[in-house]
Amino acid sequence: MSHYRVFYWSGSANRDEEYFPDPDVFDIRRSPNRHLGFGHGVHFCLGAALARLEARIVLEQIIERFKDIQRIRDVPLQMIPCTSTYGVQQLPVRLQKR
């Protein structure tokens, strides 16, 4: 009997060119945005609505309090060393108050 391993990598699924035009471009207005960040179907995250609300509140506060936000480009980005998560360990930014 043969044994096979199957790996699920949502980071790859979220970059599928059949569903996402320019999948490597960050586009906050992408619509439809059928990403798998909160799972799918019966495995959909119970906390998705709360996470979206928290993100909305944080982003609204940043927009309200700062007139400019710039990434500090001379600090190199370090990727998260994980096969199931795609992102950076930290994102140094410079904020300018309103």
N, C-alpha and C positions, 0 to 999 in steps of 0.2 A: 504494500500500500504506500502510495506517495503522499508526502505532506507538503503543502504549499503555504507560504506566508503571504498575507494580503495586507498592504499598508494603506491606510487612509490618510491623505494629506490634503486638508481643506485649503491650505495655501495655494496648492496647485489648482484645485477646482475653481477657486476664486479668480484664477487668471486664465480661464478657458476662453480662447479667442472666439469660439462659437457663440458665447453668451456676453462677452465683454469686449466691445471695440476698444482698441488700445488698452489692453489689460494691465500694462505696466505703468499707466498714467493715473495719478491720483486725481479723481474727478468727483468732487463732493455732490455735483448735480446729476450724476449718472442716473438715467432712468430708462427702463427699469433697472434696478440694482439687485439682482437675484443672488447675492452673496450667501455664503454658508456660515457666516460669523456666529450665528446663534443656532446652528443646527438646521434640521429640516424634519417636517412631518411629526411623527410621534416623539421624535428626539429633539424637538424644538425647545430651546432654553426657557424655563419657567421665569427666569429673571430678566428676560429680554426687554420688557416694557420698562422695568426699573432702570436698567442700564442705559437705555435710550433717554429716559428722563434725566438721569444724572449727567449724561454727556451734554444734553441740551442746556441744562442749568449752568454747567461749567463754561461751555462755549459762549453763552449769553453774557455771563459775568466777565469773561475775558474781553469780549467785544465792547462791553459797556465801559470797562476800566482802562483799556489801552487803545491808543490810536494806531499803533504800529507794533508788529511782532516780526522779528527776523531771526532766522536760524544763524547761529554763530558758525560760519563756514570753516574757520581755521581749526575747529575741533573735529577730528575725524569721527565718523559714526561707527559704532561697533554693533554688529548684528547680534541678536539673541541667538545663542548657540543651541538651537532646538529644531527638530525636524517638523514639529507640529505647529509652530508659531513663527510667523514672518514679521520681523520688526526690529527696531533698534533698542539697545539697552537704555539709552538716554538720548534726549534731543535738546541740546543746549540752545537757548533762545535769548534774544535781547528784546526787552519790552520797553515801549515808550508810553508813559502815562498820558492820559487826556488832559 
